[in-house]
Amino acid sequence: MKRIQVVTMGCSKNRVDSEHLMRVLQQRGYELVPESADLASAGVDEVVINTCGFIQDAKEESIGAILEAAEAKKAGLIEKLSVFGCLSQRYPEELRVEIPEVDQWQGVLTFDTIGRVLTTPSHYAYLKIAEGCDRSCAYCAIPLIRGPHVSVPIEDLVEEARQLAAEGVRELIVIAQDTTYYGLDRYGKRCLARLLDQLSKIDGIQWIRLHYSYPTGFPEDVLHIMADNPKICPYIDIPLQHSADRVLEMMRRGIDGRQTRELVARMRRLVPGVVLRTTLIVGHPGEGEAEFSDLLDFVRECRFERLGAFTYSEEEGTYGALHYKDDIPAEVKQERYDRLMELQSGISLACNQSRIGTRERVLVDSFTDGILVARSQTESPEVDGEILIGMESVMPGLDRASDMIGHFLDVTLTGANEYDLIAEMSGQAGRDAIVSSSNGV
C-alpha cells in the first residue's frame, strides 16, 4: 500500500478540495499520512500539494512548499511529487519549466464525491456550497482561476451534511467564493436562507456559521433566519474591502460607501448581538489620504468585532492590473496598514472586555497544557480568538480532560485581551456539566 501525504495551502475552500481528494485516494488504496508528519521519518511514498495563487504572499508560500518537497524527492525521501490547485491552474507552463522535479501538474480539481476525509477536528467541518465566482472585482484573480459561479445542489449539500453529522460533526462552516450568490445560477434566485433552513433540520448539527458573504445584493432573508433560528450563529464574515466611494468604484464592488454603512446598520438592527468579521484592503489604486481617512472613520463607526486587512497586491490579468497604475509606495501601504490595525486592536479589546461577566455556551476545540481551548457562537475556528478555560479552575484532578473535545460547556467569561478571552466554570451546575462532557454526554 502506497503512503501519501496531502499538503494544503491557502484557504478553507482549498481544505475542502483536499478532503475530497483524500477520500478518492483512500478508495484507490492509498494510506493517508497526516500533513504534519515529517517526511524524513514518516515513510511517505508520494506527496500531493494543493496550492494557493490568490495574492503574492500566498503564491510565495505555495512555491516554498513545492520547493521543499522537491528537495525531499531529490534526497530520496519520496518517490513522487504532484501539484494541483490555484497556483498551478494560473501558471502551468512557467512552473513546469522552473520546477522540473514535479512529476504531475494539474490545475483546479473538482470532485463529484460527497464523502471526504476530515482534516479539521472531528466536531466541525467546512461545507463548500459553490465553486467559482461571477463577480468582477478589480483586484481579484479568483474568477480567472476558478471560473464562473456554480452552486452545488441543495440535496447534495444536505446529504453531505448528514454524513458529516453522523461522523460527529456538530458545527458546519458554510463557505464559497461568494455564499450570498448561492442558488442564482441553479434556481434563478438567491437560496442561501433556504439552504441554511434545510441544514438546521439535520439531527446532530448544532451550529451553522456563515463565511465569505458579499455585500452587494446581500439577501435580507438570511438575516431573518439568523435572528430566528438558534442554530444559525449570529456571525457574518463579510469582506467589505473599503468604505470610500472612489475606491469602491475602482474596485468594481457594485456598492458605494453609504450603501455599505447602511448594510452594516441593517445587520446589527435585524440580528441583535450579531458579530461581524470583515476584511479590508489598504493601498488600492485611488486611495489617497482622504479615502484612507474615510476608511478609518468607517471602522470607528462600525466597530467590527473581527477585522483583518491586506495591503494591495497587483495581480496580473486582473482588471486592476490592466487598467490602473499601482503607484502607492510600499512603505505608505504598510504605514496605513499599521494605523488601521492599531485602531482595530483597541476596538477588539473593548469588544472582548464588554463580555466579561457574561455566561456563554462554548464548544471545546482542544486541550493543551492544562487549558481547554474553546469557542462560542461568535468565534470562528482558525481565524478568530479563543476562549481559554484553565482546568485548575474547573475541577482539580479531573482525568481525561481531552475527552471533552467536541462537547459544549457553559462558562462565565472572566478576562480578556484584544484576541482571546478567559473563562471558568462556576457553581455545581458547571461542575456537573464538566463531568457529563468528560463522560461523552
Phi and psi in degrees as a GROMACS rama.xvg file:
@    title "Ramachandran Plot"
@    xaxis  label "Phi"
@    yaxis  label "Psi"
@TYPE xy
-72.8544  139.072  LYS-2
-101.305  126.954  ARG-3
-130.597  141.223  ILE-4
-117.314  128.365  GLN-5
-106.029  122.806  VAL-6
-109.787  128.833  VAL-7
-113.022  125.956  THR-8
-107.374  153.113  MET-9
88.3177  -144.457  GLY-10
-87.1501  177.029  CYS-11
-66.2151  -25.1708  SER-12
-66.0006  -38.2211  LYS-13
-64.3862  -37.464  ASN-14
-57.982  -43.7932  ARG-15
-63.4003  -42.3389  VAL-16
-57.6661  -42.9876  ASP-17
-65.4732  -38.3128  SER-18
-64.8913  -39.0689  GLU-19
-67.3354  -41.1136  HIS-20
-60.2185  -41.3638  LEU-21
-63.2946  -35.8025  MET-22
-65.2648  -40.4854  ARG-23
-61.8725  -43.5333  VAL-24
-63.4761  -40.4008  LEU-25
-58.2658  -45.514  GLN-26
-64.6126  -24.4277  GLN-27
-89.1569  4.03735  ARG-28
97.6216  6.02458  GLY-29
-76.8672  148.83  TYR-30
-97.6075  123.771  GLU-31
-82.5729  134.83  LEU-32
-108.589  132.449  VAL-33
-55.6533  146.261  PRO-34
-59.7425  -30.7556  GLU-35
-77.8049  -9.93768  SER-36
-67.5727  142.112  ALA-37
-79.394  128.254  ASP-38
-62.6083  -31.4782  LEU-39
-68.6667  -23.6107  ALA-40
-120.796  -7.80593  SER-41
-91.2517  -9.0097  ALA-42
65.4664  45.2442  GLY-43
-85.0697  133.179  VAL-44
-88.997  -40.9145  ASP-45
-134.661  149.522  GLU-46
-124.814  135.282  VAL-47
-120.251  128.237  VAL-48
-114.624  123.482  ILE-49
-96.0688  112.762  ASN-50
-97.3025  162.778  THR-51
-118.706  139.601  CYS-52
-131.894  29.7493  GLY-53
-74.7324  -56.36  PHE-54
-131.784  172.964  ILE-55
-58.4269  -45.7049  GLN-56
-60.1977  -42.5274  ASP-57
-65.7763  -39.288  ALA-58
-63.759  -43.4689  LYS-59
-63.9721  -38.2063  GLU-60
-64.9995  -41.7475  GLU-61
-65.2774  -43.5959  SER-62
-62.2368  -39.172  ILE-63
-60.5744  -40.955  GLY-64
-65.8656  -39.7073  ALA-65
-64.0155  -46.0801  ILE-66
-63.1629  -37.7134  LEU-67
-63.9159  -43.0533  GLU-68
-68.1628  -35.0372  ALA-69
-63.1605  -38.9211  ALA-70
-64.8923  -38.5831  GLU-71
-63.6064  -36.9329  ALA-72
-66.9511  -43.9162  LYS-73
-63.0013  -29.0806  LYS-74
-83.4657  -1.75992  ALA-75
83.2197  12.9473  GLY-76
-79.2777  -27.2564  LEU-77
-134.773  159.014  ILE-78
-94.5985  -33.2615  GLU-79
-141.765  142.894  LYS-80
-129.92  124.324  LEU-81
-122.342  147.205  SER-82
-133.53  136.189  VAL-83
-144.973  -179.013  PHE-84
106.435  -165.401  GLY-85
-63.684  -42.2499  CYS-86
-65.1766  -45.5121  LEU-87
-74.9959  -21.617  SER-88
-68.1277  -36.5469  GLN-89
-84.5004  -34.8988  ARG-90
-130.02  55.1598  TYR-91
-63.4427  -46.442  PRO-92
-71.5993  -42.6396  GLU-93
-60.6181  -42.0106  GLU-94
-69.0403  -38.387  LEU-95
-59.7935  -37.9404  ARG-96
-73.9167  -42.8644  VAL-97
-76.5147  -30.5734  GLU-98
-129.354  77.1867  ILE-99
-70.1058  -12.0092  PRO-100
-68.6619  -18.0067  GLU-101
-73.4288  128.521  VAL-102
-80.2617  -33.1777  ASP-103
-143.417  125.69  GLN-104
-110.854  131.956  TRP-105
-137.602  155.387  GLN-106
-84.9018  -145.986  GLY-107
-68.5383  130.826  VAL-108
-108.307  139.065  LEU-109
-121.772  150.481  THR-110
-128.637  132.62  PHE-111
-80.7208  -21.0126  ASP-112
-63.4678  142.045  THR-113
-85.7016  -36.4703  ILE-114
-67.1842  153.537  GLY-115
-156.99  166.065  ARG-116
-107.587  113.991  VAL-117
-68.4891  133.868  LEU-118
-107.641  -2.85482  THR-119
-87.763  168.323  THR-120
-54.0159  150.205  PRO-121
-67.4263  -9.18533  SER-122
-96.4002  -5.06942  HIS-123
-140.59  154.799  TYR-124
-150.998  152.39  ALA-125
-88.9177  135.564  TYR-126
-116.139  105.985  LEU-127
-86.0279  116.847  LYS-128
-98.1262  -7.46557  ILE-129
-160.674  161.706  ALA-130
-122.524  150.105  GLU-131
75.7682  -176.843  GLY-132
-155.98  137.045  CYS-133
-96.9618  -0.334297  ASP-134
-74.8155  163.387  ARG-135
-130.09  43.1612  SER-136
-58.448  136.373  CYS-137
-63.1432  -30.2585  ALA-138
-92.5603  -8.74882  TYR-139
-105.851  132.706  CYS-140
-98.1264  -1.5234  ALA-141
-57.7934  -45.4818  ILE-142
-60.2107  -31.6715  PRO-143
-68.1784  -30.7884  LEU-144
-90.3083  -46.9973  ILE-145
-98.1717  -13.3351  ARG-146
82.7118  -169.459  GLY-147
-71.9353  164.988  PRO-148
-67.8503  130.768  HIS-149
-134.502  112.554  VAL-150
-79.1094  139.488  SER-151
-78.3654  137.442  VAL-152
-55.7628  142.89  PRO-153
-56.849  -42.7116  ILE-154
-63.3388  -34.168  GLU-155
-68.5384  -40.9864  ASP-156
-66.6157  -40.0441  LEU-157
-64.579  -41.4956  VAL-158
-65.1675  -42.0921  GLU-159
-62.8324  -42.1476  GLU-160
-64.3492  -37.6162  ALA-161
-62.5936  -42.6511  ARG-162
-62.8403  -42.4042  GLN-163
-63.0529  -42.5391  LEU-164
-62.3849  -39.1424  ALA-165
-65.1376  -25.1393  ALA-166
-88.989  1.57426  GLU-167
107.821  1.75027  GLY-168
-69.1774  131.395  VAL-169
-112.575  -19.1123  ARG-170
-128.439  128.576  GLU-171
-106.352  132.645  LEU-172
-111.647  108.079  ILE-173
-80.7896  123.725  VAL-174
-135.392  158.373  ILE-175
-175.303  175.662  ALA-176
-63.2849  -34.5529  GLN-177
-149.734  96.7818  ASP-178
-68.1572  -30.6581  THR-179
-74.0972  -13.7804  THR-180
-82.2218  -6.95169  TYR-181
-53.6295  130.703  TYR-182
97.9097  -23.3562  GLY-183
-59.2544  -40.8122  LEU-184
-74.6487  -34.1124  ASP-185
-95.2949  -36.745  ARG-186
-115.675  -3.79846  TYR-187
80.6391  6.08719  GLY-188
-158.259  162.394  LYS-189
-70.6508  126.77  ARG-190
-124.201  20.8109  CYS-191
-62.0885  -43.2852  LEU-192
-61.825  -41.589  ALA-193
-61.0042  -43.0719  ARG-194
-63.1035  -46.3352  LEU-195
-58.9404  -39.9333  LEU-196
-62.5352  -44.1725  ASP-197
-64.2215  -42.2089  GLN-198
-64.4212  -35.9911  LEU-199
-68.4236  -16.6362  SER-200
-86.0048  -3.62713  LYS-201
-78.4919  125.715  ILE-202
-60.9879  135.407  ASP-203
98.7542  -31.2091  GLY-204
-77.4284  121.015  ILE-205
-106.874  -34.6692  GLN-206
-127.477  140.247  TRP-207
-129.735  124.939  ILE-208
-119.426  141.335  ARG-209
-107.706  124.378  LEU-210
-120.002  161.853  HIS-211
55.9251  51.6813  TYR-212
-85.5168  154.347  SER-213
-112.398  136.213  TYR-214
-71.2015  -36.2474  PRO-215
-67.996  122.099  THR-216
72.35  25.036  GLY-217
-56.2607  124.905  PHE-218
-73.6137  119.26  PRO-219
-67.1285  -25.7857  GLU-220
-64.4762  -22.4463  ASP-221
-65.2599  -39.0178  VAL-222
-66.8338  -36.9562  LEU-223
-66.9481  -43.1113  HIS-224
-70.085  -32.3029  ILE-225
-65.0866  -37.8956  MET-226
-72.6915  -31.5445  ALA-227
-98.1277  -24.0279  ASP-228
-104.748  113.509  ASN-229
-65.5319  -15.5986  PRO-230
-79.8443  -22.3515  LYS-231
-84.7392  112.859  ILE-232
-60.7548  137.72  CYS-233
-76.0321  67.5147  PRO-234
-147.936  127.459  TYR-235
-132.226  122.502  ILE-236
-93.0743  111.771  ASP-237
-137.534  95.942  ILE-238
-65.3234  108.683  PRO-239
-91.1927  -25.6099  LEU-240
72.2977  -39.5374  GLN-241
-168.625  176.081  HIS-242
-128.387  -17.3129  SER-243
-81.2003  134.524  ALA-244
-54.8562  -46.4449  ASP-245
-61.7034  -43.8645  ARG-246
-69.1529  -43.9497  VAL-247
-59.8774  -38.0485  LEU-248
-66.1967  -43.3642  GLU-249
-69.457  -28.7015  MET-250
-72.4761  -16.9276  MET-251
63.028  48.5294  ARG-252
-88.4482  -13.553  ARG-253
73.7058  20.3532  GLY-254
-154.082  146.484  ILE-255
-106.488  -178.657  ASP-256
-63.5319  -42.0729  GLY-257
-63.1091  -45.3385  ARG-258
-63.8011  -35.5779  GLN-259
-64.4527  -46.2809  THR-260
-63.6574  -39.5987  ARG-261
-64.7687  -37.0759  GLU-262
-63.787  -45.488  LEU-263
-60.3371  -44.1002  VAL-264
-62.9943  -39.5217  ALA-265
-66.1701  -39.5423  ARG-266
-61.5004  -44.7987  MET-267
-69.5536  -30.8034  ARG-268
-74.7839  -42.9332  ARG-269
-83.4676  -22.642  LEU-270
-124.378  85.2906  VAL-271
-56.2587  131.515  PRO-272
80.5639  7.55615  GLY-273
-61.3901  141.157  VAL-274
-104.673  127.348  VAL-275
-109.454  129.084  LEU-276
-112.909  128.645  ARG-277
-132.956  166.264  THR-278
-127.438  139.337  THR-279
-126.374  152.603  LEU-280
-114.937  128.402  ILE-281
-109.872  148.157  VAL-282
83.2197  14.9948  GLY-283
-68.3082  147.445  HIS-284
-50.2449  135.845  PRO-285
96.6536  -8.2257  GLY-286
-91.227  101.371  GLU-287
-93.3453  -171.723  GLY-288
-62.8859  -36.4847  GLU-289
-64.6403  -42.697  ALA-290
-67.8132  -38.8006  GLU-291
-67.6678  -38.0569  PHE-292
-61.9638  -38.4458  SER-293
-60.7545  -40.3037  ASP-294
-63.4424  -43.1998  LEU-295
-63.108  -42.057  LEU-296
-61.7398  -40.4756  ASP-297
-59.8131  -44.4198  PHE-298
-66.2828  -39.2811  VAL-299
-63.7358  -38.9806  ARG-300
-70.3063  -45.8008  GLU-301
-84.5051  -25.5839  CYS-302
48.613  63.3306  ARG-303
-65.0297  132.196  PHE-304
-66.9679  -32.0891  GLU-305
-132.563  135.195  ARG-306
-152.989  131.085  LEU-307
-122.147  163.202  GLY-308
-147.096  156.146  ALA-309
-131.626  151.357  PHE-310
-86.9502  145.054  THR-311
-59.8986  132.998  TYR-312
-124.576  116.315  SER-313
-70.5087  124.032  GLU-314
-111.488  123.644  GLU-315
-59.5272  141.668  GLU-316
90.39  -15.5172  GLY-317
-79.3697  163.999  THR-318
-58.8921  -41.4597  TYR-319
-62.4752  -41.9076  GLY-320
-67.7333  -31.1845  ALA-321
-83.0787  -25.9398  LEU-322
-120.215  -14.5095  HIS-323
-119.933  161.314  TYR-324
-104.881  125.663  LYS-325
-80.5354  79.7906  ASP-326
-107.492  10.5573  ASP-327
-89.624  121.075  ILE-328
-58.2641  148.857  PRO-329
-58.6401  -37.8418  ALA-330
-68.818  -30.7706  GLU-331
-70.1661  -42.914  VAL-332
-57.1015  -46.0686  LYS-333
-65.5144  -39.7901  GLN-334
-64.017  -40.3516  GLU-335
-67.7602  -40.8101  ARG-336
-58.6244  -46.2008  TYR-337
-61.9308  -42.4621  ASP-338
-63.9572  -41.8153  ARG-339
-63.3083  -46.2587  LEU-340
-73.11  -27.9152  MET-341
-65.9334  -41.8361  GLU-342
-61.1793  -46.958  LEU-343
-65.7003  -32.2171  GLN-344
-58.5088  -43.4486  SER-345
-66.6562  -38.5595  GLY-346
-65.8576  -43.9165  ILE-347
-61.5493  -42.4987  SER-348
-61.0375  -46.2615  LEU-349
-62.9796  -40.7031  ALA-350
-62.1431  -44.2744  CYS-351
-67.1851  -41.6846  ASN-352
-64.1926  -30.0571  GLN-353
-66.7491  -15.8663  SER-354
-91.055  -9.29406  ARG-355
-60.8139  132.752  ILE-356
95.4678  -11.2904  GLY-357
-85.4691  155.051  THR-358
-103.241  128.333  ARG-359
-136.779  152.24  GLU-360
-89.6558  132.695  ARG-361
-127.647  156.878  VAL-362
-110.85  124.332  LEU-363
-80.6731  124.472  VAL-364
-95.6811  -37.089  ASP-365
-160.762  171.263  SER-366
-136.624  118.249  PHE-367
-140.765  127.351  THR-368
50.728  46.0901  ASP-369
77.2603  10.0346  GLY-370
-119.655  128.016  ILE-371
-82.9729  128.001  LEU-372
-104.939  120.409  VAL-373
-136.433  174.245  ALA-374
-142.088  153.134  ARG-375
-98.632  -173.638  SER-376
-62.9901  -16.8883  GLN-377
-102.051  12.7095  THR-378
-125.647  130.242  GLU-379
-98.2864  144.636  SER-380
-67.2441  148.317  PRO-381
76.9247  -22.7412  GLU-382
-117.708  -19.9701  VAL-383
-112.234  174.855  ASP-384
-68.8476  179.964  GLY-385
-128.868  165.254  GLU-386
-110.292  119.173  ILE-387
-104.71  127.917  LEU-388
-121.996  112.12  ILE-389
-73.6436  126.723  GLY-390
-64.4592  -29.2637  MET-391
-65.2705  -23.7821  GLU-392
-90.379  -2.36457  SER-393
-101.219  -65.3349  VAL-394
-158.199  95.4166  MET-395
-53.8685  135.66  PRO-396
83.251  3.64789  GLY-397
-63.5314  127.527  LEU-398
-84.7603  155.146  ASP-399
53.5915  48.8673  ARG-400
-62.003  -26.8494  ALA-401
-63.0139  -20.3771  SER-402
-67.0297  -13.3043  ASP-403
-82.2796  -7.91659  MET-404
-60.8293  130.827  ILE-405
90.0655  2.40588  GLY-406
-106.994  155.48  HIS-407
-93.5401  139.209  PHE-408
-134.18  153.082  LEU-409
-101.125  126.556  ASP-410
-133.569  163.566  VAL-411
-110.538  128.957  THR-412
-79.3009  128.863  LEU-413
-120.332  -11.9333  THR-414
-161.768  164.518  GLY-415
-159.951  148.945  ALA-416
-125.617  -167.915  ASN-417
-70.8778  -13.1684  GLU-418
-113.479  -54.0316  TYR-419
-114.561  166.961  ASP-420
-124.418  154.524  LEU-421
-108.211  140.754  ILE-422
-141.864  163.473  ALA-423
-149.07  155.437  GLU-424
-82.8699  147.739  MET-425
-140.272  142.384  SER-426
80.2084  168.321  GLY-427
-65.974  -33.9067  GLN-428
-61.6142  -39.9523  ALA-429
-65.249  -40.9663  GLY-430
-65.3491  -38.8864  ARG-431
-63.0616  -38.7573  ASP-432
-64.0649  -40.4605  ALA-433
-60.8463  -46.7862  ILE-434
-62.2682  -42.3058  VAL-435
-63.0468  -42.906  SER-436
-64.393  -42.3333  SER-437
-67.0965  -20.964  SER-438
-92.1477  5.03029  ASN-439
85.881  15.2576  GLY-440
